Amino acid sequence: MITSIVMISCETDSIPEVAQTLADLPGVSEVYSTAGNVDLIAIVRVHQFDDIAEVIAGRINKVPGIVDTETHIAFRAYSRHDLDAAFSIGLEDAD
């Protein structure tokens, strides 16, 4: 799975609507409203690199109210949550 973090600046009066629209898009797994330099952060998870362009350039950037985006592609996950989930695969069936 390929994960991208998309930082999104929106028209101020459209942040909730943009966030909901983004959350409903295929390939977008999470959307967070944030404080700081950007209004929203979307997490995009796809199976192939070619799908990144389809989701970000083909869907996200076309949502009305979005002013600017900046995309970062994740190389590795170091989250304790992700590591615990990976090592527990199949253990629920061991009982």
C-alpha positions in Angstrom: 0.0 0.0 0.0 1.3 3.4 -0.9 0.5 6.3 1.4 0.5 10.0 0.5 -0.1 12.9 2.9 -1.8 15.8 1.1 -1.7 19.2 2.8 -4.6 21.3 1.6 -5.4 25.0 1.7 -9.1 25.9 1.2 -11.3 28.9 0.9 -12.0 29.6 4.6 -15.8 29.5 4.3 -15.8 26.1 2.6 -13.5 24.0 4.9 -16.2 21.7 6.3 -17.8 21.0 2.8 -14.4 20.4 1.3 -13.4 18.0 4.1 -16.6 16.0 3.7 -16.2 15.8 -0.1 -12.6 14.7 0.2 -13.6 12.0 2.8 -16.1 10.5 0.3 -13.5 10.2 -2.5 -12.2 6.8 -3.4 -8.6 6.5 -2.3 -8.9 9.0 0.5 -8.8 7.1 3.8 -8.8 10.0 6.3 -9.2 13.8 6.4 -8.2 16.0 9.3 -9.0 19.7 9.9 -5.8 21.3 11.2 -4.4 24.5 12.8 -1.3 25.9 11.2 -0.2 26.6 7.6 -2.9 24.3 6.0 -6.6 23.8 6.6 -6.9 20.1 5.9 -4.7 17.1 5.7 -5.9 14.1 3.7 -4.3 10.6 3.8 -4.4 8.9 0.5 -3.8 5.1 0.3 -3.5 3.4 -3.0 -2.1 0.1 -4.4 0.0 1.5 -7.3 2.0 4.7 -7.9 -0.1 5.5 -11.0 -3.2 5.7 -8.7 -1.6 8.6 -6.8 -2.0 10.9 -9.8 -5.6 9.8 -10.4 -6.6 10.4 -6.8 -4.7 13.7 -6.2 -4.6 15.4 -9.6 -7.8 13.7 -10.9 -10.0 14.0 -7.9 -8.7 16.1 -5.0 -7.5 19.0 -7.0 -10.8 19.3 -8.7 -12.8 19.8 -5.5 -14.4 23.3 -5.4 -13.0 25.4 -2.6 -9.4 24.0 -2.7 -6.9 26.7 -3.3 -3.6 24.8 -3.0 -2.2 21.3 -2.2 1.2 19.9 -1.3 1.8 16.2 -1.5 4.3 14.0 0.5 4.7 10.3 -0.3 5.5 8.1 2.7 8.3 5.6 2.5 7.8 3.7 5.7 5.4 3.7 8.7 6.9 3.8 12.2 3.6 4.0 14.0 3.2 1.7 17.1 -0.4 1.1 16.0 0.7 -0.1 12.6 3.4 -2.4 14.0 1.1 -3.9 16.6 -1.6 -4.6 14.0 1.0 -6.3 11.7 2.3 -8.6 14.4 -1.2 -9.6 15.6 -2.4 -10.8 12.2 -3.8 -14.3 12.6 -3.6 -14.3 16.4 -7.3 -13.7 16.9 -7.9 -17.1 15.2 -5.4 -18.9 17.5 -7.9 -19.3 20.4 
